[in-house]
Amino acid sequence: MHLAAWKGHFETAELLIAADADVNAKMEDGDTPLDLAKRKHQELAELLRKHGGKTGEELKAEGN
């Protein structure tokens, strides 16, 4: 999911979401797919939000 978000691969992200990929998976630095998509791919960021995507900071604030 992170690579799809970083590269802006909208259709790949849709397929991963349909396959129940974790939209809130964190990288070692705490970034989620939403953090990556927000940098360059707003439409993909909106898709992730629609499916429960959160930023690393939001997850941290929730204790996750």
MOPAC internal coordinates of N, CA, C and O (Angstrom, degrees):
PM7 1SCF
backbone

  N    0.0000 0     0.00 0     0.00 0    0    0    0
  C    1.4393 1     0.00 0     0.00 0    1    0    0
  C    1.5351 1   110.15 1     0.00 0    2    1    0
  O    1.2310 1   120.71 1   141.29 1    3    2    1
  N    1.3288 1   116.25 1   -38.71 1    3    2    1
  C    1.4634 1   118.85 1  -179.25 1    5    3    2
  C    1.5289 1   111.85 1   -60.53 1    6    5    3
  O    1.2310 1   120.20 1   136.11 1    7    6    5
  N    1.3143 1   117.23 1   -43.89 1    7    6    5
  C    1.4640 1   120.22 1  -179.35 1    9    7    6
  C    1.5265 1   110.84 1   -65.08 1   10    9    7
  O    1.2310 1   120.06 1   138.17 1   11   10    9
  N    1.3072 1   117.49 1   -41.83 1   11   10    9
  C    1.4667 1   120.74 1   177.55 1   13   11   10
  C    1.5255 1   110.22 1   -61.39 1   14   13   11
  O    1.2310 1   120.31 1   138.09 1   15   14   13
  N    1.3194 1   117.01 1   -41.91 1   15   14   13
  C    1.4643 1   121.06 1   179.77 1   17   15   14
  C    1.5269 1   111.13 1   -66.33 1   18   17   15
  O    1.2310 1   120.52 1   135.43 1   19   18   17
  N    1.3260 1   116.62 1   -44.57 1   19   18   17
  C    1.4672 1   121.49 1  -178.06 1   21   19   18
  C    1.5276 1   111.63 1   -64.31 1   22   21   19
  O    1.2310 1   121.05 1   138.58 1   23   22   21
  N    1.3270 1   115.60 1   -41.42 1   23   22   21
  C    1.4638 1   120.61 1  -176.71 1   25   23   22
  C    1.5252 1   113.62 1   -88.64 1   26   25   23
  O    1.2310 1   120.00 1   172.33 1   27   26   25
  N    1.3355 1   117.61 1    -7.67 1   27   26   25
  C    1.4564 1   120.73 1   178.76 1   29   27   26
  C    1.5165 1   114.30 1    77.74 1   30   29   27
  O    1.2310 1   120.26 1  -151.50 1   31   30   29
  N    1.3030 1   117.10 1    28.50 1   31   30   29
  C    1.4680 1   121.64 1  -179.45 1   33   31   30
  C    1.5353 1   109.59 1   -84.31 1   34   33   31
  O    1.2310 1   121.42 1   -95.73 1   35   34   33
  N    1.3249 1   114.88 1    84.27 1   35   34   33
  C    1.4600 1   122.55 1  -174.36 1   37   35   34
  C    1.5269 1   111.73 1   -59.04 1   38   37   35
  O    1.2310 1   120.30 1   129.86 1   39   38   37
  N    1.3295 1   117.04 1   -50.14 1   39   38   37
  C    1.4704 1   120.20 1  -177.23 1   41   39   38
  C    1.5258 1   111.59 1   -64.26 1   42   41   39
  O    1.2310 1   120.27 1   143.01 1   43   42   41
  N    1.3158 1   117.08 1   -36.99 1   43   42   41
  C    1.4637 1   120.26 1   177.10 1   45   43   42
  C    1.5196 1   109.93 1   -64.33 1   46   45   43
  O    1.2310 1   120.60 1   137.57 1   47   46   45
  N    1.3206 1   116.46 1   -42.43 1   47   46   45
  C    1.4667 1   120.21 1   178.08 1   49   47   46
  C    1.5273 1   110.42 1   -61.70 1   50   49   47
  O    1.2310 1   120.20 1   138.83 1   51   50   49
  N    1.3280 1   117.23 1   -41.17 1   51   50   49
  C    1.4669 1   120.10 1   177.26 1   53   51   50
  C    1.5260 1   111.13 1   -59.70 1   54   53   51
  O    1.2310 1   120.51 1   136.57 1   55   54   53
  N    1.3197 1   116.63 1   -43.43 1   55   54   53
  C    1.4696 1   120.67 1   179.20 1   57   55   54
  C    1.5245 1   111.15 1   -64.50 1   58   57   55
  O    1.2310 1   120.51 1   138.12 1   59   58   57
  N    1.3155 1   116.63 1   -41.88 1   59   58   57
  C    1.4634 1   120.12 1   178.89 1   61   59   58
  C    1.5252 1   111.15 1   -64.41 1   62   61   59
  O    1.2310 1   120.59 1   139.38 1   63   62   61
  N    1.3195 1   116.49 1   -40.62 1   63   62   61
  C    1.4680 1   120.41 1   177.68 1   65   63   62
  C    1.5278 1   109.64 1   -63.18 1   66   65   63
  O    1.2310 1   120.41 1   136.18 1   67   66   65
  N    1.3264 1   116.83 1   -43.82 1   67   66   65
  C    1.4674 1   121.03 1   178.97 1   69   67   66
  C    1.5262 1   111.46 1   -61.93 1   70   69   67
  O    1.2310 1   120.76 1   152.51 1   71   70   69
  N    1.3312 1   116.15 1   -27.49 1   71   70   69
  C    1.4686 1   121.18 1   179.18 1   73   71   70
  C    1.5301 1   111.52 1   -91.83 1   74   73   71
  O    1.2310 1   120.63 1  -165.91 1   75   74   73
  N    1.3351 1   116.39 1    14.09 1   75   74   73
  C    1.4668 1   123.22 1   177.73 1   77   75   74
  C    1.5234 1   114.63 1    66.05 1   78   77   75
  O    1.2310 1   120.25 1  -147.87 1   79   78   77
  N    1.3285 1   117.13 1    32.13 1   79   78   77
  C    1.4626 1   119.94 1   173.73 1   81   79   78
  C    1.5294 1   108.85 1   -64.45 1   82   81   79
  O    1.2310 1   120.63 1   -30.10 1   83   82   81
  N    1.3042 1   116.40 1   149.90 1   83   82   81
  C    1.4624 1   122.40 1  -179.08 1   85   83   82
  C    1.5261 1   109.65 1   -76.59 1   86   85   83
  O    1.2310 1   120.49 1   -71.37 1   87   86   85
  N    1.3290 1   116.67 1   108.63 1   87   86   85
  C    1.4661 1   120.56 1  -179.48 1   89   87   86
  C    1.5225 1   111.81 1   -74.07 1   90   89   87
  O    1.2310 1   120.29 1   170.36 1   91   90   89
  N    1.3261 1   117.06 1    -9.64 1   91   90   89
  C    1.4620 1   120.96 1  -179.79 1   93   91   90
  C    1.5252 1   113.18 1  -115.12 1   94   93   91
  O    1.2310 1   120.50 1  -159.26 1   95   94   93
  N    1.3237 1   116.66 1    20.74 1   95   94   93
  C    1.4637 1   119.38 1   176.10 1   97   95   94
  C    1.5281 1   108.74 1   -61.84 1   98   97   95
  O    1.2310 1   120.73 1   -40.08 1   99   98   97
  N    1.3225 1   116.21 1   139.92 1   99   98   97
  C    1.4637 1   120.38 1  -178.89 1  101   99   98
  C    1.5250 1   110.76 1  -107.96 1  102  101   99
  O    1.2310 1   121.62 1   -38.21 1  103  102  101
  N    1.3256 1   114.51 1   141.79 1  103  102  101
  C    1.4576 1   120.76 1   172.61 1  105  103  102
  C    1.5285 1   107.70 1   -81.87 1  106  105  103
  O    1.2310 1   120.13 1    -4.07 1  107  106  105
  N    1.3257 1   117.36 1   175.93 1  107  106  105
  C    1.4621 1   121.00 1  -179.68 1  109  107  106
  C    1.5204 1   112.47 1   -56.28 1  110  109  107
  O    1.2310 1   120.46 1   145.77 1  111  110  109
  N    1.3341 1   116.72 1   -34.23 1  111  110  109
  C    1.4645 1   120.20 1  -179.25 1  113  111  110
  C    1.5276 1   112.83 1   -85.08 1  114  113  111
  O    1.2310 1   120.20 1  -178.77 1  115  114  113
  N    1.3333 1   117.23 1     1.23 1  115  114  113
  C    1.4547 1   121.58 1   177.88 1  117  115  114
  C    1.5140 1   114.90 1    93.76 1  118  117  115
  O    1.2310 1   120.18 1   173.45 1  119  118  117
  N    1.3328 1   117.26 1    -6.55 1  119  118  117
  C    1.4619 1   119.86 1   179.54 1  121  119  118
  C    1.5262 1   111.10 1   -69.29 1  122  121  119
  O    1.2310 1   121.51 1   -40.36 1  123  122  121
  N    1.3196 1   114.71 1   139.64 1  123  122  121
  C    1.4598 1   122.33 1   174.95 1  125  123  122
  C    1.5314 1   107.95 1  -104.23 1  126  125  123
  O    1.2310 1   119.99 1    -8.97 1  127  126  125
  N    1.3191 1   117.62 1   171.03 1  127  126  125
  C    1.4613 1   119.01 1   175.30 1  129  127  126
  C    1.5373 1   112.17 1   -55.59 1  130  129  127
  O    1.2310 1   120.28 1   144.07 1  131  130  129
  N    1.3235 1   117.07 1   -35.93 1  131  130  129
  C    1.4637 1   119.54 1   179.16 1  133  131  130
  C    1.5255 1   111.29 1   -63.54 1  134  133  131
  O    1.2310 1   119.98 1   138.51 1  135  134  133
  N    1.3245 1   117.63 1   -41.49 1  135  134  133
  C    1.4677 1   120.16 1   177.33 1  137  135  134
  C    1.5266 1   110.48 1   -56.25 1  138  137  135
  O    1.2310 1   120.57 1   136.34 1  139  138  137
  N    1.3170 1   116.52 1   -43.66 1  139  138  137
  C    1.4644 1   121.05 1  -178.48 1  141  139  138
  C    1.5216 1   111.63 1   -69.63 1  142  141  139
  O    1.2310 1   120.06 1   135.73 1  143  142  141
  N    1.3155 1   117.49 1   -44.27 1  143  142  141
  C    1.4662 1   121.05 1  -178.40 1  145  143  142
  C    1.5230 1   111.59 1   -65.13 1  146  145  143
  O    1.2310 1   120.00 1   143.50 1  147  146  145
  N    1.3225 1   117.61 1   -36.50 1  147  146  145
  C    1.4669 1   120.88 1  -177.95 1  149  147  146
  C    1.5217 1   112.27 1   -61.32 1  150  149  147
  O    1.2310 1   119.91 1   154.85 1  151  150  149
  N    1.3051 1   117.78 1   -25.15 1  151  150  149
  C    1.4673 1   121.45 1  -176.85 1  153  151  150
  C    1.5240 1   112.62 1   -69.81 1  154  153  151
  O    1.2310 1   120.15 1   146.10 1  155  154  153
  N    1.3444 1   117.32 1   -33.90 1  155  154  153
  C    1.4662 1   119.19 1  -173.94 1  157  155  154
  C    1.5205 1   115.01 1  -140.85 1  158  157  155
  O    1.2310 1   119.82 1   163.73 1  159  158  157
  N    1.3171 1   117.94 1   -16.27 1  159  158  157
  C    1.4651 1   120.11 1  -168.56 1  161  159  158
  C    1.5302 1   110.98 1  -132.15 1  162  161  159
  O    1.2310 1   121.12 1  -101.22 1  163  162  161
  N    1.3297 1   115.45 1    78.78 1  163  162  161
  C    1.4604 1   121.22 1  -173.86 1  165  163  162
  C    1.5282 1   112.66 1   -60.13 1  166  165  163
  O    1.2310 1   119.77 1   140.45 1  167  166  165
  N    1.3169 1   118.05 1   -39.55 1  167  166  165
  C    1.4708 1   120.62 1  -179.43 1  169  167  166
  C    1.5336 1   110.50 1   -62.41 1  170  169  167
  O    1.2310 1   120.62 1   140.35 1  171  170  169
  N    1.3031 1   116.42 1   -39.65 1  171  170  169
  C    1.4608 1   120.90 1   177.77 1  173  171  170
  C    1.5269 1   110.45 1   -69.72 1  174  173  171
  O    1.2310 1   120.56 1   142.51 1  175  174  173
  N    1.3232 1   116.53 1   -37.49 1  175  174  173
  C    1.4672 1   119.96 1   176.23 1  177  175  174
  C    1.5283 1   110.26 1   -60.45 1  178  177  175
  O    1.2310 1   120.35 1   139.29 1  179  178  177
  N    1.3157 1   116.93 1   -40.71 1  179  178  177
  C    1.4670 1   120.85 1   178.60 1  181  179  178
  C    1.5248 1   111.13 1   -64.92 1  182  181  179
  O    1.2310 1   120.14 1   141.36 1  183  182  181
  N    1.3295 1   117.34 1   -38.64 1  183  182  181
  C    1.4660 1   121.18 1   176.79 1  185  183  182
  C    1.5307 1   110.08 1   -61.27 1  186  185  183
  O    1.2310 1   120.59 1   134.13 1  187  186  185
  N    1.3124 1   116.48 1   -45.87 1  187  186  185
  C    1.4633 1   120.19 1   179.88 1  189  187  186
  C    1.5248 1   110.93 1   -62.61 1  190  189  187
  O    1.2310 1   120.26 1   136.66 1  191  190  189
  N    1.3285 1   117.11 1   -43.34 1  191  190  189
  C    1.4747 1   120.93 1   177.38 1  193  191  190
  C    1.5264 1   110.55 1   -58.58 1  194  193  191
  O    1.2310 1   121.05 1   136.06 1  195  194  193
  N    1.3258 1   115.60 1   -43.94 1  195  194  193
  C    1.4673 1   121.48 1  -179.23 1  197  195  194
  C    1.5259 1   111.14 1   -58.37 1  198  197  195
  O    1.2310 1   120.90 1   151.12 1  199  198  197
  N    1.3216 1   115.87 1   -28.88 1  199  198  197
  C    1.4637 1   120.97 1  -177.70 1  201  199  198
  C    1.5276 1   112.00 1  -105.98 1  202  201  199
  O    1.2310 1   120.85 1  -154.98 1  203  202  201
  N    1.3252 1   115.98 1    25.02 1  203  202  201
  C    1.4622 1   120.50 1   173.52 1  205  203  202
  C    1.5072 1   115.89 1    89.67 1  206  205  203
  O    1.2310 1   120.18 1  -170.80 1  207  206  205
  N    1.3191 1   117.26 1     9.20 1  207  206  205
  C    1.4586 1   120.32 1  -179.66 1  209  207  206
  C    1.5186 1   112.06 1   -65.41 1  210  209  207
  O    1.2310 1   121.28 1   -40.51 1  211  210  209
  N    1.3189 1   115.15 1   139.49 1  211  210  209
  C    1.4627 1   122.50 1   178.35 1  213  211  210
  C    1.5174 1   108.91 1  -131.82 1  214  213  211
  O    1.2310 1   121.03 1   -20.00 1  215  214  213
  N    1.3202 1   115.64 1   160.00 1  215  214  213
  C    1.4584 1   120.05 1   175.35 1  217  215  214
  C    1.5225 1   109.16 1   -80.27 1  218  217  215
  O    1.2310 1   121.28 1   -16.40 1  219  218  217
  N    1.3079 1   115.16 1   163.60 1  219  218  217
  C    1.4521 1   119.83 1   176.55 1  221  219  218
  C    1.5163 1   111.70 1   -59.21 1  222  221  219
  O    1.2310 1   120.24 1   141.65 1  223  222  221
  N    1.3204 1   117.15 1   -38.35 1  223  222  221
  C    1.4680 1   121.30 1   178.94 1  225  223  222
  C    1.5229 1   111.24 1   -65.51 1  226  225  223
  O    1.2310 1   120.33 1   140.30 1  227  226  225
  N    1.3225 1   116.97 1   -39.70 1  227  226  225
  C    1.4674 1   120.17 1   177.67 1  229  227  226
  C    1.5215 1   110.77 1   -63.68 1  230  229  227
  O    1.2310 1   120.56 1   137.03 1  231  230  229
  N    1.3239 1   116.53 1   -42.97 1  231  230  229
  C    1.4652 1   119.86 1   178.58 1  233  231  230
  C    1.5271 1   110.97 1   -64.99 1  234  233  231
  O    1.2310 1   120.82 1   140.32 1  235  234  233
  N    1.3217 1   116.05 1   -39.68 1  235  234  233
  C    1.4681 1   120.59 1   179.12 1  237  235  234
  C    1.5250 1   110.17 1   -62.54 1  238  237  235
  O    1.2310 1   120.39 1   137.98 1  239  238  237
  N    1.3300 1   116.86 1   -42.02 1  239  238  237
  C    1.4674 1   121.11 1   179.28 1  241  239  238
  C    1.5253 1   111.65 1   -64.17 1  242  241  239
  O    1.2310 1   120.75 1   151.72 1  243  242  241
  N    1.3301 1   116.17 1   -28.28 1  243  242  241
  C    1.4693 1   121.31 1   178.09 1  245  243  242
  C    1.5278 1   112.02 1   -84.51 1  246  245  243
  O    1.2310 1   120.81 1   175.00 1  247  246  245
  N    1.3251 1   116.07 1    -5.00 1  247  246  245
  C    1.4576 1   119.98 1  -179.35 1  249  247  246
  C    1.5128 1   114.01 1    88.18 1  250  249  247
  O    1.2310 1   120.48 1  -163.38 1  251  250  249
  N    1.3189 1   116.68 1    16.62 1  251  250  249
  C    1.4772 1   120.96 1   179.82 1  253  251  250
  C    1.5070 1   111.31 1  -105.62 1  254  253  251
  O    1.2310 1   120.10 1   180.00 1  255  254  253

